[in-house]
Amino acid sequence: MTVETNAPTCTMDTMISPGDALHPQSEWLFQPPPALADCVCHGLIKNLPGGPYLLPAGLQPIFLLVLDGGIRFLHGDRQQQMARLNLCGGTQGPRQAWAAPGTRILTLSVKPGQLRRLIDMPAATIVDCRSPLDTLLRGEDLGELARCETALAVTRDPSQQIAAFFRLLFSLRRRRAGLDADLHLPIDLLATAPGELADRFGISQRQFERRFLASYGQSLRSFRQQLRCSRLIAACICGQRRIDSWAGLAAEAGYFDQSHLHHDLQRFTGHTPGQLAAGLARDDPAFWPYRIASTRMGQLFGPSGY
């Protein structure tokens, strides 16, 4: 199995291609430019309803920019204000947060194994963490970050905000053009036995396990458990699976029984199956993280779902 090692080249005039603009007062979906498409998924600019919400566990790192308003999150037993420009690691459980009225955010997921091509760290170092970008960058990268912050401060035009952020990512990627991606498994291989996967990469099983942990932030076994629940949630909210019977849904998704599914949903979303079904069925603003069209779920998060 090979991993691409050379960063694609591009000029700045080929970078900005905001795609599929949605309701201008609600959200914008945008695609990455060719030079970054192997590193990041589609992104989203979204207006949040004010008030509390629970974010489900997420499998991959996400850049999160607070463009307007503010977000507070629970850290231990205290609330903390989120910085304007952040890198959020993958999470292994739900996270409670509060959005001020009028909050608008930009989010962009990093594809598995690709974080080191943008930031000098493996995904494992930021699991369950939210770090302001200015604490992660050094030298010339900090200058590019300052230019991005200045550009974001003088416009509310989504196209210009997207362009400013991609200029920052483009500069980060360009300085790391010679770096290899971390280990990355196509999703259809994630069910393969670890020993066989190690053989595919030509390394020992111990080396494979260490590299997988560094790239994905958790062990293969833990990742598989979270992936199963993530894909189930994605299928339910996108209408691909009807919630007629939780027992039947549990069997279809590969759970031992309904109790097993119930445990995983609470573990990764903070909601019981009944709470999740009710929240999806009614116009509850706290459930905004689950209101994603089926055509956009894969664009925003890739084939793994959340």
N, C-alpha and C positions, 0 to 999 in steps of 0.2 A: 504494500500500500504506500503510495507516495503522497507527499505534502508539497503544495506549491511553495516555492521559496522566494520568487522574485515579485516585488510589488509592481503592479501595472503603472505605466506612465500616463500622465495627462497634463493638460494645461488648465489654468483656472477657468478659461471660458467654456470648458466642457463639464465643469463640475456641477452646476446648479440645474436640477431638473425636477422641481416640485411636481409631483404627479397628482392624480385623482383628488383634486380639491373638493372638499365636502362643503357643508353649510358654512359660509364665511364667519358666522357668529358662533359656531359650535366647535368645529374641528377641521383640521387639514391633515390628510395623509400624504406623505411625500416619500419618494424613492431615493436611494443613495446614488450618487454619481458613479460612473464606471470605475473610477480609481479607488472607490471605497466599498463597492458592492460585495467583494469577497470578505469584508470584515464586519459589516453591519447590515441589519435588516432595514425594512422601511421604517420611517419614523412618523410621529404624530404630534401635532399641536392641538391641544384640547383645553376647553374651558371646563373647570371642575365646579360641581355644585358645592356650595359652602357646607361645612359641618363635618362630622366624623365619618370615617369609613375604615374598612378592613381590606388591606391588599392581600390577595392570595400569595402563597409562596411562589417564587420565580426561579427558573432554572438557569438564567444567564445574566451577566452584568448588563446594566442599563444606564445610559447617560440620561440625567434628568435635569432640565433647566427650568427654573421658576421664572417665567417671563413677567408675570404680574401677580400681585397678591402675595400670599405666603402659605407655607405648609409647616405644621408642627408634627413631630412624630414622637412616639413613646420610646424612650431609651432607659431601660431599667424601670424605675418607678417614677421617672421624671420626664416631662415634655421638653423637647428641644426644637429650636427653629432650624429649618433646613436652609442651607446656603443657596445662593442663586444658581450656581453651576456645580453639579455633583456627578460622581460616579457611584452608583449603587450596585453592590455585589449581588450575586444570586442569593436567595433566601430559602431556608428550609422550614419555614413556618410563616403564618400570617403576621402582618405588621399593622398596628393601629396608627392612624394619622388623622389630622384635622386640616381642612382647607379653609382659608379665609374666603368670604364672598368675593367673587371677581377674580379668583385665582386662575391663571392660565399657564400651562406647562408645555414643554417640548420633551418628548421621550424618544430614545433610540436604543434598540437592543443590539448588543455585540454578539456576533455569531460564535458558536463554540470553538474554542481553541485560538481565537483571533485577538484576544485582548492585548497580548504582548506586542502586537504590531502597531498598537496605538499608545499604550501606556506601559511603562517599564515594570510590569509585574504580572504574575500568573493569576488566573481567576481565583485560585484557592486563597490568596492573601486578603481578599475583600468579601468573602462570604459573610452574609448577615451584617454587613457594614454599609454605611453611607459616608462617603468622604468628599469634602469640597475639592474641586479640581485643583485649586491652588496649593493644596497640601500634597498633591501627587506629582506635580510637574516641577521641573528644574530648568535653570538656564534660559536658553532661547525659547523653550516651550512656554515659560511664564510670560514672556513678551507677547507671544501669539495669543495667549489666554487673555491678557489685558486688552489687546486689540479687539478680540471677540466681545468682551464685556462692554467696551465702549460702543461698538456697533449695535449691540442689542439694546443699549440704553437710549438710543436716539431714534428708534423706530418701533412701531407696533405692526408693521406690515409683515405678515407671515413669510412671504417669499424672501424678504430681506433678512429676516431673522434666521431662516433656514440657511441662506447663503453664508451668513456670518459664521454660523456654527460649523458648516462644512469646510469653510476656509481653515478653521482651527484644526479639524480632524485631518484635513489634507496635509497641513504642515506637520502634524504629529506622525502621520504615516510616512511622509517623505523622509523624515529623519531616521526612520526605522526600516528603510526600504530593503536592507540586506538581511533582516531578521526572518528566521523561519517561524511559521505558525507553530503553536503548541499542538499536542496530539488532538486529533479530531476524528471521531467515528461517524460515518453515515448512520442515520437513525435506524436503518434496517439491519445494522450489525450489532445494535446494542443488546440484543437478546442472546448473542453468541457467547459461548463459554470463555472465561478470561484466558485460559491457556491457549485456545485457538486464536483469540485476538492477538495475544502476544506473539504467536508464530507469524501472523500476518504482518506484524511490524518488524519482525526479525529481532526481537528482544526477549529477555526473560520475563516470566509472569510477574516477578517482583518489580522489575523496571516498568512494566506496563501499568501496574497498579499505582506506582508512584507518579508516573506521567499523567495518568487519567485523573488522579486526585488533584494534581497541580492545574490541569486544564479545565476541569469541570467543577472543582471546589468540593467534591464529595466522592465517596467510593462508588464504584460501578453499581454495587448492590443498592445503595441508598438512592443513587440517581435513577435507577430503574423503578423503584417504588414511587418516587415523586413524579417521574415521567408518566407512569400509568395513570395516576390521579389527574395530572395536568391535562393529558389528552382526553380523559373522560369528561372533565369540566368543559374543555373546549368543544367537544362534540355535543354536549348538552346545550350549552348556551348558543351554539350555532345551529341548533335544530336538527342535527344529524342523528341524534338519539332521543326518542321520546321518553319522558320520565313517567311511564305508566306504572312501573313496578320497580322499586329499588332492588328487590331480590333478583329480578330478571336482569336488571342493568349490571348488578354485581357479577353475575355469572358470565355475561357477555364480555365484561372488561377483564376477566381473569382473577377476580377476587374469590376467596374461599367461600364467603357467604355475605349476607347483607350487613352483618355486624362489622366485618372486616372493611367493607366499603365505608360504612358510617365512621369508623375510626380514622380512616385516611382522609376523608373529607374534612372532619374537624381538625385533624392535624395540619392540613395544608391550606385550609381556607378560614378556619375559625368558626364555621357554620355547620350545623347539623344538616342532613339531607332535606329535612322539612323546611328549615330556615332558608336554605339556598333555593329550593323550589319556589317558596313563597316570595322571596326577594326578586327572583327572576320574573315571576308572574305579574308583579305589581310595579308601579312606577315609583319605587323607593330610590331616592337619590343616592343613598349610601351604597347601592349596588352598581354604581357607574363602572367599576373596573370590569364587570362582566357583560357590559353592553357593547359587544364588538360583533360586527357583521361577519358571517362565515367567510366571505371573500377576503376579509382583511386580517383574520386571525393568523393565517400562515405568513402573510406579508409582514406583520408586526413582530411575530415571535418565531417564525420558522416552523418546521414540521413537528417540533416538540410541544407546541402549545405554550402556555405561560412559562 
